[in-house]
Every structure is written in structure tokens, then in C-alpha cells.
Amino acid sequence: EIDIIKESSRIVRDTLNELQKLIHPGITTLELDQVAEEYIRSQNAVPGFKGMYGYPSTICASINDAVVHGIPNNKSLREGDILSLDVGSLFKGYYGDHARTFPVGDIADEYKQLLEVTENSLYLGIKAAKPGNTIGDIGYAIQNYIESYGYGIIRDLVGHGIGEELHEDPQIPNFGSKGEGSVIEIGMCFAIEPMVVINSYEVYTKDDDWTICTKDGSFSAHFEHTITIEDEGAKILTK
């Protein structure tokens, strides 16, 4: 099962690598979505998000103050934007899930730091995901680091188990206390995904019923890896 999840994870990793080459001012997220769908299907997989809960697209494309679940559209990206791309694939009955936030052209230094700190926090969370630790240890590692920069951690959205379903138990908050929650065991598969905002973590959902944005308009970054738990700790399947 883990070998299949690893292949599904490779597909989403390679999908984001392909999209990264295309990100520039003037391209639309709808164009990126079409490339993503074509690539995933070329790998004998199907888009993991499309049609799930009624979601219409292959990728989630969230720009600037959009945290997650942005629906691709015909609006062109602009210099200075930050773009969070989240993509899932379903291969032989198992899911892979991966997200990264990209600069569009040159971006302000404060946004460069936001991206760097958010990605770093993901790896700190992964490092805490080892046998005998708890789900709370993951959240604590992420929260402690993020809040040291004065950033907010989204509370309304969390990471998750992954396998034959995209979202499985346990939920994996990006905040928490050491020693709380379920004990982590060998063979578990998780998607860990810190969603970090420059100011307040309060969010709202736009009228499209999908796009989740920060209430105060501050920019947000999102990084996610699918991992499995081995004897010595976490192995990243989407890297």
C-alpha cells in the first residue's frame, strides 16, 4: 500500500515541478490547471481533487490572501503575487497530496520570509512525526516555530491521514501541545500541511463556497508533504 502511495505522491511532486516552470506574470491559474490534469492523466492516475465534494478543478490555486481551495480561473497572475498550489492524485486506489507556495516574479522580502518560514515549519513538523511521539508533538513543533516570527497558524484547517481516502483519521492540527493526541505508529501515512498567515489566523469563505481567505487580507503560505512513518522516523513520499 505504501509503495502505491509513494507512486501517487511522486505524480503530484512531478506535477508541481512541471507547474513551477510555467509560473510567471501573465499566465492564468486555469492554464496551470489544464497542464496539471493532462500530466496526472498521462501517469495513469486521475486528479485526486476533481469532483471530490463537488470541487470543479484538478488543482487548488490560492493567491495572496487566499489560504487554500482557490478555484483556477482566467485571471492573469501579477508580478509580486504569491501562489499556493495544492494537488492530489489517485493512483491504483491510493492518494498522494502535495502543496507548495511559489513567488510570481519578484516578490517583497516580507513574502519571501513568509514562504521560507512556512516551508521550514513543515520540516520541523515532519521531524516530530516519529514512532512513539504524538500528533500534538507535530502541531507543537510547527506552532512554536511559526509564532516565534509573529505569524499566525490557521486553526480552521488541518493536516490529515491519507490512503484509500484523501482525508482520513487522524486530523493533524498545525498547533498543539506536546504529548497530546494519538500516538504515532510505524506504517501510518499522513499529509502534514502548515498554513501560515502574516497576521491574524481568522478566515472566511468567499461566495464561490470554496476559496478560504484571511479576514484581514494578510498574505498566506501553504506547504504540504505526504509522509509515512518508519522505524527511524518520517519518510517524505512527495520529495
C-alpha positions as CSV (number, residue, x, y, z in Angstrom):
1,E,0.0,0.0,0.0
2,I,2.8,2.4,0.9
3,D,4.6,1.7,-2.4
4,I,1.4,2.7,-4.2
5,I,1.0,5.9,-2.1
6,K,4.7,6.6,-2.9
7,E,3.9,6.4,-6.6
8,S,0.8,8.6,-6.3
9,S,3.0,11.0,-4.3
10,R,5.7,11.1,-7.0
11,I,3.0,12.0,-9.5
12,V,1.9,15.1,-7.5
13,R,5.5,16.1,-6.8
14,D,6.3,15.9,-10.5
15,T,3.1,17.8,-11.3
16,L,4.1,20.7,-9.2
17,N,7.6,20.6,-10.6
18,E,6.1,21.0,-14.1
19,L,3.8,23.8,-13.0
20,Q,6.7,25.6,-11.3
21,K,8.4,26.0,-14.7
22,L,5.3,27.8,-16.1
23,I,4.6,30.3,-13.2
24,H,5.2,33.8,-14.4
25,P,3.3,37.1,-14.6
26,G,0.6,36.8,-17.2
27,I,-0.2,33.1,-17.0
28,T,-3.6,32.1,-15.6
29,T,-4.3,29.5,-13.0
30,L,-6.8,27.9,-15.4
31,E,-3.9,27.3,-17.8
32,L,-1.9,25.7,-14.9
33,D,-4.9,23.6,-14.0
34,Q,-5.1,22.2,-17.6
35,V,-1.4,21.3,-17.6
36,A,-1.8,19.6,-14.2
37,E,-4.7,17.4,-15.3
38,E,-3.0,16.4,-18.5
39,Y,0.2,15.4,-16.7
40,I,-1.6,13.4,-14.0
41,R,-3.7,11.5,-16.5
42,S,-0.5,10.8,-18.6
43,Q,0.8,8.9,-15.5
44,N,-2.2,6.5,-15.5
45,A,-3.6,8.4,-12.5
46,V,-6.6,10.6,-12.1
47,P,-6.8,14.1,-10.4
48,G,-7.5,13.5,-6.7
49,F,-9.4,16.7,-6.1
50,K,-11.6,17.0,-9.2
51,G,-15.2,16.1,-8.3
52,M,-14.4,15.5,-4.7
53,Y,-17.2,17.1,-2.6
54,G,-18.1,18.8,-5.9
55,Y,-14.8,20.6,-6.4
56,P,-14.5,21.5,-10.1
57,S,-10.8,21.5,-10.8
58,T,-7.6,19.5,-10.7
59,I,-5.5,21.9,-8.6
60,C,-6.3,24.4,-5.8
61,A,-4.7,27.7,-6.8
62,S,-4.8,30.2,-3.9
63,I,-3.3,33.7,-4.5
64,N,-2.0,36.1,-1.8
65,D,-4.7,36.4,0.9
66,A,-6.3,33.1,-0.2
67,V,-5.2,30.4,2.1
68,V,-6.5,27.3,0.3
69,H,-9.1,25.9,-2.1
70,G,-8.8,28.7,-4.7
71,I,-10.6,27.7,-7.9
72,P,-8.5,28.2,-11.0
73,N,-9.8,30.9,-13.3
74,N,-8.9,33.1,-16.3
75,K,-7.4,36.0,-14.2
76,S,-3.7,36.5,-15.0
77,L,-1.1,36.3,-12.3
78,R,0.7,39.5,-11.5
79,E,4.3,40.4,-10.6
80,G,4.6,40.2,-6.8
81,D,1.8,37.7,-6.2
82,I,2.4,34.6,-4.2
83,L,0.6,31.4,-5.5
84,S,-0.2,28.4,-3.4
85,L,-0.7,25.3,-5.5
86,D,-2.2,22.1,-3.9
87,V,-2.6,19.0,-6.0
88,G,-3.8,15.4,-5.4
89,S,-3.7,12.3,-7.4
90,L,-5.4,8.9,-7.2
91,F,-3.3,6.0,-8.4
92,K,-4.4,2.4,-8.1
93,G,-6.8,3.3,-5.4
94,Y,-4.5,5.4,-3.2
95,Y,-4.0,9.1,-2.9
96,G,-1.0,11.4,-2.9
97,D,-1.3,15.1,-1.7
98,H,1.3,17.9,-2.1
99,A,1.3,21.7,-1.9
100,R,3.9,24.5,-2.3
101,T,3.7,28.2,-2.4
102,F,5.5,30.0,-5.2
103,P,6.6,33.5,-5.9
104,V,5.3,35.1,-9.1
105,G,8.2,37.1,-10.5
106,D,9.9,39.2,-7.9
107,I,8.2,39.4,-4.5
108,A,8.6,41.6,-1.5
109,D,11.1,40.5,1.1
110,E,8.4,40.0,3.7
111,Y,6.7,37.5,1.5
112,K,10.0,35.7,0.8
113,Q,10.4,35.3,4.5
114,L,6.8,34.0,4.9
115,L,7.4,31.3,2.3
116,E,10.8,30.3,3.9
117,V,9.4,30.1,7.4
118,T,6.3,28.2,6.4
119,E,8.4,25.6,4.5
120,N,10.8,25.3,7.4
121,S,7.9,24.7,9.8
122,L,6.7,21.8,7.6
123,Y,10.0,20.1,8.0
124,L,10.0,20.7,11.8
125,G,6.6,19.1,11.9
126,I,7.8,16.1,9.8
127,K,10.8,15.7,12.1
128,A,8.5,15.4,15.1
129,A,6.4,12.7,13.3
130,K,8.2,9.6,14.6
131,P,7.1,6.4,16.4
132,G,6.1,7.0,20.0
133,N,5.5,10.7,19.6
134,T,2.0,12.1,19.4
135,I,0.0,14.1,16.9
136,G,0.3,17.0,19.4
137,D,4.1,16.9,19.1
138,I,3.8,17.7,15.4
139,G,1.5,20.6,16.0
140,Y,3.6,21.9,18.8
141,A,6.8,21.9,16.7
142,I,5.1,23.8,13.9
143,Q,3.3,26.3,16.1
144,N,6.3,27.1,18.3
145,Y,8.4,28.0,15.3
146,I,5.8,29.9,13.4
147,E,4.7,32.1,16.3
148,S,8.3,32.9,17.1
149,Y,8.1,35.0,13.9
150,G,4.9,36.6,15.0
151,Y,2.9,34.8,12.3
152,G,-0.5,33.1,12.8
153,I,-1.3,29.5,12.2
154,I,-4.6,28.7,10.6
155,R,-6.9,26.9,13.2
156,D,-9.9,26.0,10.9
157,L,-7.9,23.7,8.6
158,V,-5.6,20.8,9.4
159,G,-3.5,18.1,8.0
160,H,-4.8,14.5,7.8
161,G,-4.2,10.8,7.4
162,I,-4.1,9.7,3.8
163,G,-4.5,6.4,2.0
164,E,-7.6,4.9,0.2
165,E,-9.3,8.2,1.1
166,L,-7.8,11.6,0.6
167,H,-8.8,12.7,4.1
168,E,-8.5,10.0,6.8
169,D,-8.1,10.0,10.6
170,P,-6.2,11.3,12.4
171,Q,-6.6,15.0,11.9
172,I,-3.2,16.7,12.3
173,P,-3.5,20.3,13.5
174,N,-0.6,22.7,13.0
175,F,-0.9,23.8,16.6
176,G,-1.0,21.8,19.8
177,S,0.8,20.6,23.0
178,K,3.5,18.1,23.4
179,G,2.2,14.6,24.4
180,E,-1.4,15.2,23.3
181,G,-3.4,13.3,20.8
182,S,-3.0,9.9,19.2
183,V,0.4,8.1,19.4
184,I,2.2,7.9,16.1
185,E,2.9,4.3,14.9
186,I,5.0,2.7,12.2
187,G,3.2,2.4,8.9
188,M,0.9,5.4,9.3
189,C,0.6,7.8,6.3
190,F,0.0,11.5,6.9
191,A,-0.3,14.7,4.9
192,I,1.2,17.5,7.1
193,E,0.4,21.0,5.8
194,P,1.0,24.2,7.8
195,M,-1.0,27.1,6.5
196,V,0.6,30.3,7.8
197,V,-0.5,33.9,7.7
198,I,1.4,37.1,8.4
199,N,-1.2,38.5,10.9
200,S,-4.5,37.0,12.2
201,Y,-5.4,33.4,11.6
202,E,-9.1,34.3,11.3
203,V,-10.6,33.2,7.9
204,Y,-13.8,33.4,5.8
205,T,-15.1,31.5,2.8
206,K,-15.8,33.5,-0.4
207,D,-19.0,33.4,-2.3
208,D,-17.8,30.6,-4.5
209,D,-18.2,28.4,-1.4
210,W,-14.6,27.1,-1.8
211,T,-11.9,29.8,-1.5
212,I,-10.8,30.4,2.1
213,C,-9.2,33.8,2.7
214,T,-7.8,35.7,5.6
215,K,-10.3,38.1,7.2
216,D,-7.7,40.9,7.4
217,G,-6.3,40.5,3.9
218,S,-2.9,39.4,5.0
219,F,-0.9,37.1,2.8
220,S,-0.8,33.3,3.4
221,A,1.5,30.5,2.5
222,H,0.9,26.7,2.4
223,F,3.3,23.8,2.2
224,E,2.4,20.1,2.3
225,H,4.1,16.7,2.1
226,T,2.7,13.2,2.2
227,I,4.8,11.1,4.6
228,T,4.9,7.6,6.0
229,I,6.2,6.6,9.4
230,E,9.2,4.2,9.5
231,D,11.3,2.8,12.4
232,E,13.7,5.8,12.4
233,G,11.1,8.5,11.7
234,A,9.2,10.0,8.8
235,K,9.9,9.3,5.2
236,I,8.7,12.0,2.8
237,L,6.9,10.4,-0.1
238,T,6.4,13.7,-2.1
239,K,10.1,14.8,-2.0
